[in-house]
Amino acid sequence: MKSFVHIGFRVVSAVEHQYDWGMSTEGCLEEIVSFDDLVEALGHHERFGAKLALAAAQLNVSGMWAADGAVTMGGWLKQHARLSDRDARRLLKEGLFLNTFDDVATA
């Protein structure tokens, strides 16, 4: 597994700071008036999700989740981000996949 580049944010607060990645969704729904707009908005949604998955995978590898007393990163996500067990596993699996296949992650 290759090493991760430090992204520098907490997974829990990432949604509140999505504008840090140039993906502000303010007014996004008001601007969707055509199928092309919808496709563009979905693209932003998928890219943002991929960045969250990479961040979660990075934090999983770092082991920083243990400082909060969590046994696993999935457990940390369930407790702090209120994800279900299934969603936490899916997020971590997607992040590992994207980290493994750089071409997919950059697409």
Protein Blocks (a to p, Z undefined) as FASTA:
>chain_A
ZZdddehiafklmmmmmmmnopafehklmmmmbfklmmmmmmmmmmmmmmmmmmmmmmmm
nommmmnopabfklmmmmmnopafklmmmmmmmmmmmmmmmmlmmZZ
